[in-house]
Amino acid sequence: MTPRVLAFDVFGTVVDWRSGITRESADFLARIGRSDIDAAAFADEWRARYQPAMAAVRDAMRPFVILDILHREMLEAALTERGVESAALDPALLEDWTRAWHRLDPWPDAVEGLTRLRVRSPVVTLSNGNISLMLELARRGGLPWDAILGAEVTRAYKPAPEAYLATAAILAIAPSELCLVAAHHSDLAAARRAGLLTAYVDRPMERGGAPAPDRDQRRDWDWQSDSLTDLAVQLGC
């Protein structure tokens, strides 16, 4: 049951996307004269477009594009929903706003937990985020990855089976030797179906305390923890 490699979901599991996107959106909304829009609600609306945007790629309705491109499209759609015409805004402002996803903070336990865990096993990303995005998050937050893998490498967005199986193949290990660490039951369920080990990290404030939309997919995962440092203790690190 000891994993040879630990692969991590990043948004919500390792970094706090909602606080960062809310903070930055509040600033950008003020800059375009729309402080009347609730920044936290806007962050939630932006994130809610995440899975539908990736589904179009997974279902071959469009060629593979990196998450930065999808994030920009999702931002413009969220603005349109709020009555803001994105075409009238400065493209440089929209680009900087999109890159708010590159400037997220790690959860307080993340750096220590990863540092302890990688003493025992390599730690890699298995995220839908593109490489430049993951690299900036790592540099900004001090995240000690051994390798940055994920959708841009496998050309597959989770929860497609290829996203997990191709990661194991790249690492030259069997799927049963790879453990996905994630705060999302739906991600873990897909990883388990692909033959991976699973480790759940509870992040009750990922959505500001709102219930997780995939809570109906909760299972008895191989490891269950309330932080990455707790997971490190369970794995003897």
C-alpha positions in Angstrom: 0.0 0.0 0.0 3.0 2.4 0.2 2.9 4.6 -3.0 6.0 4.9 -5.1 4.9 8.4 -6.2 2.4 10.9 -4.8 0.6 12.9 -7.5 -1.3 16.0 -6.3 -4.4 17.8 -7.5 -3.4 21.5 -7.0 -6.4 23.8 -7.1 -8.2 23.5 -3.8 -5.9 20.7 -2.5 -2.6 22.5 -2.4 -3.5 26.1 -3.1 -6.5 28.2 -1.9 -8.1 29.3 -5.2 -11.2 31.0 -3.8 -9.5 33.5 -1.5 -7.0 34.5 -4.2 -9.5 34.8 -7.0 -11.9 36.7 -4.7 -9.2 39.1 -3.7 -7.9 39.8 -7.2 -11.4 40.0 -8.7 -12.4 42.7 -6.1 -9.5 44.8 -7.3 -10.2 44.3 -11.0 -13.9 44.9 -10.6 -13.1 48.2 -8.9 -10.8 49.1 -11.8 -13.6 48.6 -14.3 -16.1 50.5 -12.2 -18.1 47.5 -11.1 -17.6 47.3 -7.4 -21.3 46.5 -7.1 -20.5 42.9 -8.2 -19.8 40.7 -5.2 -16.2 39.5 -5.8 -16.7 36.1 -3.9 -19.8 35.3 -5.9 -17.9 36.3 -9.1 -15.0 33.9 -8.1 -17.5 31.1 -7.6 -19.2 31.8 -11.0 -15.8 31.8 -12.7 -14.9 28.5 -11.1 -18.3 27.0 -11.9 -17.4 27.2 -15.6 -14.3 25.0 -15.1 -15.7 21.5 -15.7 -18.0 22.5 -18.6 -15.0 24.2 -20.4 -12.8 21.1 -20.0 -15.7 18.8 -21.0 -15.7 20.3 -24.5 -12.0 19.2 -24.8 -12.5 15.8 -23.2 -15.5 15.1 -25.5 -13.5 16.1 -28.6 -15.8 19.1 -29.3 -12.6 21.2 -29.7 -8.8 20.5 -29.9 -6.8 20.5 -26.7 -6.0 23.9 -25.3 -4.2 24.7 -22.1 -6.1 25.9 -19.0 -4.9 29.5 -19.3 -6.9 29.8 -22.5 -10.0 28.2 -20.9 -9.6 30.5 -17.9 -9.6 33.5 -20.2 -12.7 32.3 -22.0 -14.4 31.5 -18.7 -13.6 35.0 -17.4 -15.1 36.7 -20.4 -18.2 34.5 -20.2 -18.6 35.3 -16.5 -18.3 39.1 -17.2 -20.9 38.8 -20.0 -23.3 37.1 -17.5 -22.9 40.2 -15.3 -23.5 42.6 -18.1 -19.9 43.6 -18.7 -18.8 43.7 -22.3 -15.3 42.2 -22.3 -14.5 43.5 -25.8 -14.7 47.0 -24.4 -12.0 46.3 -21.8 -8.3 46.6 -22.1 -6.9 43.2 -23.3 -3.9 43.7 -21.0 -6.2 44.0 -18.1 -8.1 40.9 -19.0 -4.8 39.0 -19.5 -3.6 40.1 -16.0 -7.0 39.2 -14.5 -6.7 35.7 -16.1 -3.3 35.3 -14.5 -4.8 35.7 -11.1 -4.8 31.9 -11.2 -1.0 32.1 -11.3 -0.9 34.1 -8.0 -2.7 31.8 -5.6 -1.5 31.1 -2.0 -0.8 27.7 -0.7 -2.8 26.4 2.2 -0.9 26.9 5.5 0.1 23.3 5.8 1.0 22.7 2.1 4.7 23.6 2.0 5.6 21.7 5.2 3.5 18.7 4.2 5.0 18.4 0.8 8.5 18.8 2.2 7.9 16.0 4.6 6.1 13.7 2.1 8.9 14.0 -0.5 11.4 12.6 1.9 9.6 9.3 1.4 8.3 9.5 -2.1 8.6 11.8 -5.1 5.8 14.4 -5.2 4.5 15.6 -8.6 1.5 17.6 -9.8 -1.4 15.9 -11.5 -3.4 19.0 -12.2 -5.5 20.4 -15.0 -3.3 23.5 -14.9 -0.7 24.1 -17.6 3.0 24.0 -16.9 3.7 27.7 -16.8 0.8 28.2 -14.4 2.0 25.4 -12.1 5.6 26.7 -12.3 4.6 30.2 -11.2 2.5 28.8 -8.3 5.5 26.7 -7.2 7.9 29.6 -7.4 5.5 32.0 -5.6 4.5 29.6 -2.9 7.7 27.6 -2.4 6.0 24.3 -3.4 8.8 21.7 -3.6 7.6 19.6 -6.6 9.9 16.9 -8.0 8.2 17.2 -11.3 5.3 19.2 -12.9 3.0 16.9 -14.8 -0.7 17.1 -15.6 -3.0 18.0 -18.5 -0.5 19.8 -20.7 1.8 16.7 -20.5 -0.8 14.0 -21.0 -3.0 16.1 -23.3 -6.0 14.9 -21.2 -8.1 16.7 -18.6 -9.2 14.9 -15.5 -11.3 13.0 -14.8 -10.6 11.3 -18.1 -8.8 7.9 -17.4 -5.9 8.9 -19.7 -5.0 11.7 -17.3 -4.2 9.2 -14.6 -2.9 6.3 -16.7 -0.6 8.4 -18.8 0.9 10.0 -15.7 1.7 6.6 -14.3 3.2 5.6 -17.7 5.4 8.7 -17.8 6.7 7.9 -14.3 7.4 4.3 -15.5 5.3 2.8 -12.7 2.1 0.8 -12.5 -1.1 2.7 -11.8 -1.4 0.8 -8.5 2.0 2.4 -7.4 0.7 5.9 -8.0 -1.4 7.7 -5.4 -3.6 10.7 -6.2 -3.8 13.2 -3.3 -6.9 15.4 -3.7 -9.6 17.3 -1.9 -12.2 16.3 -4.4 -14.1 13.0 -4.2 -15.0 13.0 -7.9 -11.2 13.3 -8.8 -10.4 10.5 -6.4 -13.2 8.3 -7.7 -11.9 8.6 -11.2 -8.4 7.9 -10.1 -9.6 4.8 -8.3 -11.4 3.5 -11.4 -8.1 3.9 -13.2 -6.4 1.7 -10.6 -4.6 4.4 -8.6 -4.3 4.6 -4.8 -6.2 7.5 -3.3 -5.6 10.0 -0.4 -8.2 12.5 0.6 -7.4 15.8 2.1 -10.3 17.7 3.7 -10.5 21.4 2.7 -13.8 22.6 4.2 -13.0 26.2 3.3 -12.2 25.6 -0.3 -15.6 27.0 -1.3 -15.9 29.4 1.7 -17.5 26.7 3.8 -20.2 25.8 1.3 -20.8 22.1 0.8 -18.7 20.3 -1.8 -20.7 19.6 -4.9 -19.3 16.1 -5.2 -19.9 15.0 -1.6 -22.2 12.2 -2.9 -19.1 10.5 -4.3 -17.4 10.2 -0.9 -15.9 6.7 -0.4 -13.5 5.1 2.0 -10.3 6.3 0.4 -7.0 4.6 1.1 -5.9 7.5 3.3 -8.1 10.3 4.7 -6.6 13.4 6.3 -7.3 16.9 7.3 -4.0 18.4 6.1 -0.9 17.5 4.2 1.0 17.4 7.4 -1.5 14.9 8.8 -1.1 12.8 5.6 2.7 12.9 6.2 2.2 11.5 9.7 0.0 8.7 8.4 2.6 7.8 5.8 5.4 7.8 8.4 7.1 11.0 7.2 
